């Protein structure tokens, strides 16, 4: 498995959750890492990305609430989610690629459910 996501679960609105994604070294060292999500009946959207040098991008819907980070020693990328809202409920996917428009590697999804 090249990308292994973990950390999803059920949380109340206003709560926090941390997702982690373990990547193979060859993928992690060479690619932009990202988190996307897909809610039922909606298109998948990129939530956050982090480049090799640490530059980050965020969807407007999560700015100020989510933080993406990467641990180069452990080949992991994490998504710290705070002030969660019911509309954040979705399956979250870890991904990697040479740039945001070419995320070629995808992990299995992890379900995040935020109750109101």
Protein Blocks (a to p, Z undefined) as FASTA:
>chain_A
ZZdcehiacddehiacdddddddfklmmmpccddddddehiacddfbdcdfkopacddfk
lgokaccdddfklopacdddehiafklgccddddddfbfklcfbccddddddddZZ
